[in-house]
C-alpha cells in the first residue's frame, strides 16, 4: 500500500535550505511525499508540478505533475522526519494515477539511483547537471 505524508519540521531543521539547496522546501505549502523502499532504505519522493525532465513518474502528463525522483530524500529517522499530524490531500486524478503503481515507482527510483551512480563516474556535461540538481548528493554515503 502506498503511503503519503509530509516531512516534519525536524527534517527541515536537520536539512536546512542554506546547506541543502536542492531539497524541496515550502513551509506555507509543503510537498506531499510518496514513500518507497529500495533495498534497506526508505525514500520520500515529493509530488511536484511542472516537471521538465524524464526522471519522474508522471500522474498528470498535461500539467507535468508527478513523483519527482530527482528530489527524493532518504528517511534516516521515520519517527522524527515524518509529520504524524498533518494529513495530505491528493488530487483525485493523481491518486488514481498512483493507485497500484507502487512497484513501478519503486523500480523507477531504483533506476534513477543507478543512473545517478553512473553519472558520478562520468565526465559528460549532462551527467554533471543531473548530479548538481539531484538531492541524492546529500545521501551518497547511504546509496
N, C-alpha and C positions, 0 to 999 in steps of 0.2 A: 504494500500500500504506500502510495506517495505521501510524503509529509511536506507540509508548507508551514512556514513560520517567518518571524522577523528575527534579526540578530539583536542581541541585547546591548544596552548601554555599556556593559562591561567589555563586550567585544570591541566596541569603538574606542573605549578608553585604552585598551591594550594595543589597538592598531589605529592610532590617530592618523588623520589625513596628512599631517605635516611629515610623517615618516613613511607612510604607506599610501601615496597619492593615487595609485591605481585601484584601490578598494573603493567600491561604490558607497558613498555616504550621503544620505539625505535625511537629516534629523526631522524635518517637518513632514516628509512623506517617504518613510523608509521603504526599501525594496523588499518585496516578498521573496523568500528564497525557497528553493526546492532542495531536498537532501538526497544525496546518492552516496552509496558506499562503493569504493574502489579498493580492492584488497582489504586491508585492515583499517583504512581511513574513511572518515565521513567528510564529504564536501558539501558546502552550502552554495548553491548556484543561483544568482539573482535572476529574477524575471525582469526584463527590460523592454523598452520600446525603441524603435528607430535603429535596430541593429544593422550595421553596414558591412559585416564580414561573414564568412562562411562557418565560423566556429560557434554555432548555436543550434538549438532545436527550436525551430520556429513554430509558434502556436497561432499566429495570425500573419500570414505572408503579406497581405496587402499593406498592413501597417508596420511590418518588420518587427513584430513583437515575439518574444520567446525567452528561452532559457539560455543565458549567455555564458558559455564555458570559459571565456577569457577573463571573466570577473569572479570566478569561483574562489572560495576561500576554504581553507582546511579548518575544521572544527576540532580543536585540541581539547576543549573542555565543554561538553554539551550542557552541563548544568549551569555554567556561568555565561556561556555565549549565545544561548537560545532564549529569546524572550518567552517566558511561560505565561504571560498575562495577555498581551495583545494578540488577537486572532486575525489573521489576514483574510482579506476578501479577494477572490479571484474572479475575473470576468467569466461569465458562463461559457463563452465561446473558447476561451483559453483553457478553462478547466476541462471542457470536452476534448480539446486537442491533446491534453496531457493524460487523460484517463487511459489507463492500461499501457502507458508508454514508459514505465519505469525502466524496463530493461534497455530500451532504445536510448534513453537519456544516460543511463549508466555506461553503455557501450560508447556513446558519443564522448563522454567525459574521459573514458579510458583512451580513446583515440586522440583526444586533444592533449592528454598528458604525454603520450608517445610523441606526438608532433612537437610539443614543447621541448622535450628532452633531445629530440633530433636537431631542433633549431639551435640548441645550446652548443652543439659541436659544429655548426655551420658558419661560414663566413659570408653567406649571401645576405644582401640588404633586406629582402622581405622577411627573412627569418629574424633579423635583428629587430624589426618593427614588432613582430609577434612577441618576442621576448620583452621588449620595452613596455608593451601595453598589457601584458598578462599579469594577473595577481599571483600566479604560481611562483614568480620570482621571490616572493616573500616566504615561501614554504618549501624551497628546493631541498632542504635537508631531510624532509619527510617523504619526498617522492620516490 
